[in-house]
Amino acid sequence: MENQKESPVTGREGSPIELELAASWTKHYRDNHPGQTISQFFGKEILEKILAQRDCLGIRFYYAYDKPKGGKPHLIIAGVMRDGNDQIHEEAPEAVAAPGAKPLMGGPAPKLYIIGEQSSPCPGSPGCPSNVLSGKKG
């Protein structure tokens, strides 16, 4: 019988959280980061595109800034495979072929994955909520 290595990613990661606890945790963040972005909204379309990629079991969120110093915060999202690796291009961006490209020298076509950004930060975007998670009353 072969020893099968258990996958680090199952697609079942994460769990529900009670609203009171979630509200408490988001308040701790707001208290420790006054005036900063407190949330990011991604639309259904980009999330579904990433989740629909072959072998994608979930989404990983990366914290990012758009400038080396004093930049605006962003979240970068990438699909994640069973082995725990992100679904990102394995070649440098300039080496990746355009969608529908033919394989070079008879080899396989490069894998092209969708990576997301352009979320809507709150505060600062239309549609930011007023609730216990945002710390604002409606």
Secondary structure, DSSP 8 states (H G I E B T S, - for coil): -------S--S-------HHHHHHHHHHHHHHSTTS--EEE--HHHHHHHHTSTT--EEEEEEEESSTTT--EEEEEEEE-TTS-B---SS-GGGS--TT---GGG--------EE---EEESSSTT---STTTT---
